[in-house]
Amino acid sequence: MNEHYLARIHHIVSSALLVGDISVKEDLFEAGYLDSIGIVNILLALEEEFQITLSMEELDLEEFRSIEQIYHLIAPQLNVSV
């Protein structure tokens, strides 16, 4: 896992959800941090930050369960190892 990209994703998620201390493995749904608006905010922020495109139709909500899973979702578009 690329720690640089993981840290950037962590910052994006924390900022979008207005939550300071989130573990990269913490379940964002279970913790009550993430809802449909939060997903859209994170998607938009990821697309802007990394200049990638993520399609809502192709996304599985399981891919947004944690920061680590979000990393695995976008790593192929960033050309970094999973």
C-alpha positions as CSV (number, residue, x, y, z in Angstrom):
1,M,0.0,0.0,0.0
2,N,1.3,3.4,-0.9
3,E,1.3,5.4,2.4
4,H,1.4,8.8,0.6
5,Y,-1.9,8.1,-1.2
6,L,-3.4,6.5,1.8
7,A,-2.7,9.6,3.9
8,R,-4.2,11.8,1.2
9,I,-7.4,9.7,1.1
10,H,-7.5,9.7,4.9
11,H,-7.4,13.5,4.8
12,I,-10.1,13.7,2.2
13,V,-12.4,11.4,4.0
14,S,-11.8,13.1,7.4
15,S,-12.5,16.5,5.9
16,A,-15.6,15.4,4.0
17,L,-17.1,13.8,7.0
18,L,-15.9,16.4,9.5
19,V,-14.4,13.7,11.7
20,G,-10.9,14.0,13.1
21,D,-9.7,10.7,14.3
22,I,-10.6,7.8,11.9
23,S,-8.7,4.6,11.6
24,V,-8.0,3.5,8.0
25,K,-9.7,0.2,8.8
26,E,-12.7,1.6,10.7
27,D,-16.1,0.8,9.2
28,L,-17.5,4.3,8.3
29,F,-21.1,3.0,8.0
30,E,-21.1,1.2,11.3
31,A,-19.5,4.2,13.1
32,G,-22.3,6.4,11.7
33,Y,-20.0,8.7,9.8
34,L,-21.1,7.9,6.3
35,D,-24.4,8.4,4.5
36,S,-25.4,9.0,0.9
37,I,-24.5,12.7,1.0
38,G,-21.1,11.8,2.6
39,I,-20.4,9.3,-0.2
40,V,-21.1,11.9,-2.9
41,N,-18.9,14.4,-1.1
42,I,-16.1,11.9,-0.9
43,L,-16.5,10.9,-4.5
44,L,-16.3,14.5,-5.7
45,A,-13.3,15.2,-3.5
46,L,-11.4,12.1,-4.7
47,E,-12.1,13.0,-8.3
48,E,-10.9,16.5,-7.9
49,E,-7.8,15.6,-5.8
50,F,-6.6,12.8,-8.0
51,Q,-8.1,13.8,-11.4
52,I,-9.9,10.5,-11.7
53,T,-13.5,9.5,-12.6
54,L,-15.6,7.3,-10.4
55,S,-19.0,6.3,-11.6
56,M,-21.8,6.0,-9.0
57,E,-23.5,3.4,-11.1
58,E,-20.5,1.1,-11.0
59,L,-19.7,1.6,-7.3
60,D,-20.5,-1.0,-4.6
61,L,-21.1,0.6,-1.2
62,E,-18.9,-2.1,0.3
63,E,-16.0,-0.2,-1.4
64,F,-16.7,2.7,0.9
65,R,-16.7,0.9,4.2
66,S,-13.3,2.1,5.2
67,I,-10.5,4.4,4.1
68,E,-8.5,1.3,3.3
69,Q,-11.2,0.0,1.0
70,I,-11.5,3.4,-0.7
71,Y,-7.7,3.2,-1.3
72,H,-8.2,-0.3,-3.0
73,L,-11.0,1.2,-5.1
74,I,-9.0,4.0,-6.6
75,A,-5.5,2.5,-6.5
76,P,-5.8,1.1,-10.1
77,Q,-6.7,4.5,-11.4
78,L,-3.6,6.0,-9.6
79,N,-1.3,3.3,-11.0
80,V,-0.2,2.3,-7.5
81,S,0.0,-1.2,-6.0
82,V,-2.9,-2.5,-3.9
